[in-house]
Amino acid sequence: MKKDLKHIIPVMLTMFSLLNTTRVTAQRFFNNPLSQYYRNGYLWNPALSGQEGSRAYALLHKSWAGFEGAPRQISLAGDMKMGEKAAVGIRFIADKSGMLQRNMGALSYAYGISFSGTSKLSMGLNVGFYKERLDNSALAQGGQVDEAVKSFNEKGIQFDGDFGIAYEGIGLKLGAAAWNLSNVLKSADKRSADLSVAQVQAAYRFECDGKTNLQPMVAYKLFYKQDNIFTAGMQYEYENIFHAGIFWQSTGNAAGGVGILLKEYGELNFFYNGANKYGYNKQYEVGLKVRWK
């Protein structure tokens, strides 16, 4: 344990520094896939690519259920180990919120260092691109072509990057990620208004017996203009057959999820997030994971 502490303390200091130097841009407020917390950490942190060997994850996520033009995201992600220390990943995302459409992609690379065979420190980097546009109904306002919308749609492909760090000990998992790093150099009026800032997360896995485990988790997500969000969760897993989890967020909403685990082959997950304290932002998502050696 003393050996682990020597590595945990520097990791925590790094996370603190990371958050205090990257609070520079806003978060996509409605893009909050619950799969990221337990079922696939690669969705939020590039340092967690290759965590389960080789896997692919398909996700359908929809927010503000019941509202016309509600945010909807379709995401495909795959990651795999490359030898003992390295891992690579790839992500594609199609996102639509009202009249705004965004397509994104990213390539990831992670490198990990093991300590004493019981703990590991990993760092990861995403290099990504995105293309944003407003649909054609936004072009014409009162019979006139909206030049601002036209100019927005004529923007080319934008490039960006993310950085993540993760620590894994015996049962303990710590992570931090900073997103959309190109916005550090942009003035406030030139940043996309709904891009992510950073997130930190900690979880611990308690082995109850040979068949079950419990994992409490806390996460803190930073925003540029919106209030930061604190999330607390608990997941129960039984013998690689099923899992069930509950979540609470500081926005006043509760969420839950269940999944069927197909042993080493994959899993099927379903999550539902209730309305927040303002009475909106219900979310649901369905995720399918496939594993292979």
Order of alpha helices (4+ residues) and beta strands (2+ residues): alpha-alpha-beta-beta-beta-beta-beta-beta-beta-alpha-beta-beta-beta-beta-beta-beta-beta-beta-beta-beta
